[in-house]
Amino acid sequence: MLHSMTGFAALKGEEDGYTWAWDLRSVNAKGLDIRLRMPDWIEGLEAVVKGALSKSLGRGSVNLNLRVNKGDEQGTLAVNEQQLQAVIQALQVVETTAMDQGVALQPSRASDLMAVRGVLENVAPDSGQKKLLGALAAQLPDLISSFVEMRQAEGQSLYDVLMEQVSQIEILTKSASVAAESRRQSTAKTLRENLARVMENTEGADEARVAQELAMIAVKSDVMEELDRLHAHVGAARTLLATEGPIGRKLDFLMQEFNREANTLCSKAQSVDLTQIGLDLKAVIDQMREQVQNVE
């Protein structure tokens, strides 16, 4: 089943006086980029979360936010001495520089230092922290399952749109084949008339050489190879869309091939009808490329 890279899921829970809320969402990206915002005092949680997400997802810019609250009886506040020393040293540098330049600063207060992120930490009791980690880890599969289900639902809608666009490309390619065949007959007639005109008005011309040059012109204007490749790409796209697993990168590469053949078709068209079909093809292919960017 096709998966979209766009998705969202949210869950809440509580355990032993703790309450929490998960928020998981993603948008398209070239690879898998996981960004986590969660309490750093729950030891081991980040590795568990990142491992579970990496195992379940193939591509996307994924952002997970976890907010944990606890009652007054749970845990204590502790000073991170290393962070505090780093803040004090930085403050000393600022104050010294300001004094050297004649700038007066307000005296620093303890509350100012405590407000700096990382100086004051919530520390849970070991037993409570382990219970909390276990509860969060137990709920994580439900969060990811809900998230994947939404990406699958988005993927189904995306699948329908892409299949419709592939059908449009196929119809336009068939129309281009008809237009090319009609143009071929008129082109052959024009080439014969031009050859006769050239031979009648040019003395000493090498007839074989002239015929060879005209044949090369005919080859350069032949678009059947491009149309054959477009038909092949249509089949390849349908096969990919029916394939399980991440296919976004392969589809993106295939869209480049579609676009290359459509560009060549337009450059070799030499007829209003074929040119218009080529432009319509480019428009549908461009729309499809935008949708493909969301495929996992």
N, C-alpha and C positions, 0 to 999 in steps of 0.2 A: 504493500500500500504506500502511496505517495505521502511524504511528510512535508509539511510546511515548516520553515524555520521560525515563523511567527507563532507565539503561544503565550499563555498566561495561566497561572494557577495560584491559589491561596488556601492556606489551612491555618486553623488555630488549635491550640491544645493547652492542657494544664496537667500538672503532676506535682504532688508533694509541696504545694504552696507556690509553685512557679506557674506562670502563664506565658504563652508565646504566640507569635504570629509569623507564618512564613509568607513570603511574596516572591514568586518565581516567574520570570518573564524573559522573552528572547525576541530578537530581530535577526534579519539576515546578515551573514558574514561569510568571508571566503573559507574560513576554517572554524574550529571550535574554540571560542574565547569565553572562559568562565570567570566571572567576577563575583566575589562573595563579600557580603557585609554582615558580619555576625559577631557576637560577643567573643572576645579573645581569651576570656577566662575559662571557657569550657574546653578543657584540654582534650585534644583528639578529634573534635567535631569537624574542623575544617577538612582534614584528610578524609573522613568518612563521607562528607557531603561532596567533595570534589571527585572522589572515586566513583560514587554512585552516579553522578551526572555524566562523567566521562564515559561510563559503561553504557548509559542509556541513550546518549545523544551523539550525533555524528558531526553536525555543523550548526553554527549560529552564534550570535553574541548573546550569551546567557548571563543574566543578572539575578542573583538570589540575595534576598534581604531577610534576616531573621532578627526579630525583636523579642527579647526575653525580659520579663519582669518578675520580681519575687517579693514576698512579704517581708516586713521588718525583721522577723525572727530568722530569716534565712540569710546566712552568710554575713560577712563583715566588710567594712571598708578598710583598705590597706594602702599605704603609700608605696609607690614604685620608686625606690631610692635611686636607682640608676637614671630613670627619666627625670627625677627631681634634680639630681646633680647636673644633668645636661641642660636643664632649663636655667638653673642658677648661673652656670658658666656663661650661657648665652646672654643672660641678663646683665652680668658683669661687663661683658664686652660692649653691650649697648650703652650702659651707663658711663663707662670709661670714654667711649668715643664721643658721647654727648657732652661730657664735661670738657674734653679737650677742645671742642668746638664752641664752648660757651653756651650750651643749651641746657636749661634747667629742666629736670624731670621730677615728677611726683614720686615720693618714696614708694617702693613696692610693698605690698601687703601679702600676708600668707594666703589670703583668699584668692589673690591674683594668681599665685603659683598653683594653688589647688585646682583652679579652673582650667589650667592647661591640660589638654587631652593626654591621657596616659599617666599623669602624676598620681591621681587617685583612682584606684581600681576596686571593683567589686570582687570579692573573693568568697567563693562558696565553700562550705565544709566539704571535705573529701567525699563523704558518703552521699551528701546531697548532689554534688556535682556528678558523681557516677550515675545516680538515679536519673538525673536530668539528661545526661548524655544518652543513656539507654532509651529513655522515652522519646527523645528527638530522633535518634537513629531508627526506632521502631516506626515512627510516623513518616519518615522520609520517603519510603517506597510509595505510600499513598499520594504524597505530593507529586512525585515524579510521574506516577501513573496517570494522575489527573492532567498533568501538564502534557504528557505524550498523547493522551486522548484528544486534547484540544488541537494539538499540532496535526494529528491524523484527520480530524474533522476539517481543519483548514486545508489540509493536503487534498482531501476529496474534492473540495470546491475548486482548488487549484488544478487538479487532474481534469475535471470537466472543462475548465476554460482552455487548458493546453490542448486537449484532444480536439476541441472545436477549432482551435487555431491551426492544428495540423491538418484537419480536414479542409480548411480554407486554402492552405498552401497546396494541398493535393489538387483541389479543383482549379486553382489558378495555374498550376503547372500543366494540367491537361489542356486548359485553354491556350496556354503558351505553345504547346505542341501543335495544336490545330492552326494557330496563327503562323507558326514557323513553317509548317507544311505549305500553307497557302502562299506565304512569302517566298518559299523556295522555288515554286513554279514561276512566279513573276520575275524572281532574281535570275533564274536560268535563261529565261527569255531575254531579259535585258542584257545579260552577258553575251549571248549569241549575237544580238543586234550590235552591241558595241564592238565585238570582235570583227564582224563584217565591215562595219564602218571604218575601223582602224585599218584593216587590210586594203580597203578600196582607196584610202587616201594616203597611204604610206608606201613609198617605193623602197624596195630592198629590205623591208622588215623581215625579221626571222619569224615566220608564222608559228613555229614550235615555241619560241621564246615568249611571244605574245600570249599564246594559249596557256603557257605555264604561269605567267604572271596573273592572268585572269583566274586560273584555277586556284592560285594562292589566295586571291581575294575572296573567292567563293568559300574556301576553307575557313578563312578568318571570320566570315559572316555566319558560318554554320553554328547553331546553338544546340544541336541535338545532344552533345556530350553534357552540357550544363543541365539540360532538362532530364537526362538519364540520371545524373547525380542527384538532382532535386528529388526525383521519384525514390531513389535509394535512401536519401536522408529522411523522407517521410516514413518509410518502413522502419528505419533505425530509431526514429523518435517514438513511434508506437511501441516498439519492442522495449525501449528504455522505460517508458511510462508504465509498462506492465511489470517491471522488474522490482523485486523487493530490495530494501536497503537504500542507503544514500546514493542518489544518482545526479544530484545537482551539478557537480563539476562536469560530468560527462555530457549532460544536457547543454551546459554552457558552451562547451567546445563544439557540440553539434550545431548550435545556433550560429557560431562563427562560420561554419561550413555553409550553412543555409545562406547566410548573408553574402559570402564570397560568390556563390553561384548566381544569386540574384543580381549582384553588381555586374558580373560578367555578362549576364543576359541583357541587361540594360545597355551596356556599352556596345554590344554586337547586334542590337535589335534591328536598326535600319528600317523600321516601320512604326507608324503611329500606334497601331494596335498592340504590337509586341512590346513597345516601350511602355505603354500604359499598364499592361499586365505585369511587366517587370517592376514598375513603381508600386503597384498594388501588392505585389509579393513582398517588396521591401518594407512596406507599411505593416503588413501582418507579422513578418519576421521580427520587426522591431518591437511590436507589442508583445510577442511571445518571449523575446529576450528579457523584457522587463519582468514578466511573470516568472521566468525560470530563475531569476535572482533570489526568489523566495523558497526555492525547492531545496530541501536538505540534501 
